[in-house]
Amino acid sequence: MYKEVIKDIRGKDVTLVAVSKTRSNEQIMGIYNQGQRIFGENRVQELVEKQENLPRDIEWHLIGHLQTNKVKYIAPFVEMIHSVDSAKLLREINAQAQKHDRVIKILLQCKIAREESKYGLAEQELMDILKFLKQTPMENIQVAGVMGMATFTDDEAVVSREFKNLKTIFDKVNQSGLTGEHFKVISMGMSGDYLLAVKEGSTMIRVGSLIFK
């Protein structure tokens, strides 16, 4: 299904992150050999192991919840962290990136779903973090945009409304003067809802089970 997903986003300003959690190195190489270079992992330990054993030109994204004490393990190589939801985590990413003389791209995770189990910032919390960053510049991180996960439901109207909400938040933030030129990414959409997400303005989709079929 990898080629079908690529076909769906061809000609659109959308980046595919192939979610490779629980997949073997052989499975990942099957997608890699079709041209995919951006892969996303949920767990730090699994990400570190795969990074050590797979081609060096893979761009690794951490898309799962990240604890501050785990940042040091991925700071030497991770390209983007999708799940930043606190000033404390921002400070730690900046500190660890500085040790390796790197700039790590981050996305601020927004809570758009109704489910209590989902992590993320409310709109005002997002604005507060951006104000904090304006007052306390961090040279080793680059705030690249926002990330959100819709409610796990078959009701497309609910999912579409939540994606619309994230796009609205992104636009408000862009107009607030609190972000820079690099603030361009809206990471939303997974295997079951990426087409809806693209329709509602996603610029980055995270697709796993569908492309490894």
Residue pairs with C-beta under 8 A, 6 or more apart in sequence:
1 210
1 211
1 212
1 213
2 18
2 31
2 34
2 36
2 211
2 212
3 34
5 16
5 194
5 205
5 207
5 210
5 211
6 16
8 194
8 195
8 198
9 16
9 198
9 205
12 198
13 203
14 198
14 202
14 203
14 204
14 205
15 38
15 185
15 203
15 204
15 205
16 36
16 38
16 204
16 205
16 207
17 38
17 39
17 40
17 61
17 63
17 187
17 204
17 205
17 206
17 207
18 28
18 31
18 36
18 38
18 39
18 40
18 207
18 208
18 211
19 39
19 40
19 41
19 42
19 63
19 190
19 206
19 207
19 208
19 209
20 27
20 28
20 31
20 39
20 40
20 41
20 50
20 208
20 212
21 40
21 41
21 42
21 43
21 46
21 64
21 208
22 46
23 208
23 212
25 50
25 53
25 54
27 212
28 39
28 50
28 54
29 54
31 39
31 211
31 212
32 54
32 55
32 58
37 57
37 58
37 59
38 58
38 59
38 61
38 79
39 50
39 58
39 59
39 60
39 61
40 60
40 61
40 62
40 63
40 82
40 206
40 208
41 47
41 50
41 60
41 61
41 62
41 63
41 64
42 62
42 63
42 64
42 65
43 64
44 62
44 66
44 70
44 73
44 74
45 73
47 60
47 62
47 74
47 78
48 73
48 74
50 60
51 58
51 60
51 77
59 79
59 80
60 74
60 77
60 78
60 79
61 78
61 79
61 80
61 81
61 82
62 74
62 78
62 80
62 81
62 82
62 83
63 82
63 83
63 147
63 206
64 83
65 83
65 119
66 81
66 83
66 84
66 89
68 88
68 89
68 92
71 89
71 92
71 93
71 96
72 96
74 81
75 93
75 96
75 97
75 99
75 100
75 102
75 104
76 100
76 102
78 104
79 104
79 105
80 104
80 105
80 106
80 107
80 144
81 93
81 104
81 105
81 106
81 107
82 106
82 107
82 109
82 147
82 187
82 206
83 107
83 109
83 119
83 147
84 90
84 93
84 106
84 107
84 108
84 109
85 108
85 109
85 119
85 120
85 121
86 129
87 129
87 132
90 106
90 129
90 133
90 138
90 141
91 138
93 104
93 106
93 140
93 141
94 138
94 139
94 140
94 141
95 140
97 103
97 104
97 140
97 141
98 139
98 140
102 140
103 139
103 140
103 141
103 142
104 140
104 141
104 142
105 141
105 142
105 144
105 182
106 141
106 142
106 143
106 144
107 143
107 144
107 145
107 146
107 147
107 185
107 187
108 121
108 126
108 129
108 130
108 143
108 145
108 146
108 147
109 119
109 120
109 121
109 146
109 147
109 148
110 120
110 121
110 122
110 123
110 126
110 146
110 147
110 148
110 166
110 169
111 118
111 119
111 120
111 121
111 122
111 148
112 120
112 148
112 149
112 150
112 162
112 163
112 165
112 166
112 169
112 188
113 148
113 149
113 150
113 151
113 152
113 162
114 151
114 158
115 151
115 152
118 149
120 148
120 149
121 129
123 169
123 172
126 146
126 169
126 173
127 173
127 176
127 178
130 143
130 173
130 176
130 178
130 179
131 178
133 143
133 178
134 178
142 182
143 179
143 180
143 182
143 183
144 182
144 183
144 184
144 185
145 170
145 183
145 184
145 185
145 186
145 187
145 203
145 204
146 166
146 169
146 170
146 173
146 185
146 186
146 187
147 185
147 187
147 188
148 162
148 163
148 166
148 187
148 188
149 188
149 190
150 158
150 159
150 162
150 163
150 188
150 193
150 197
151 158
151 159
151 162
153 159
156 193
156 196
159 193
159 196
160 196
160 199
160 200
163 188
163 189
163 193
163 196
163 197
163 200
163 201
163 202
164 200
166 186
166 188
166 200
167 186
167 200
167 201
170 186
170 201
173 179
173 183
174 183
184 203
185 203
185 204
186 201
186 202
186 203
186 204
187 202
187 203
187 204
187 205
187 206
188 197
188 200
188 202
188 204
188 205
189 195
189 196
189 197
189 198
189 202
189 205
189 206
189 207
190 197
190 205
190 206
190 207
190 208
191 207
191 208
191 209
191 210
191 211
194 202
194 205
194 207
194 210
197 205
198 205
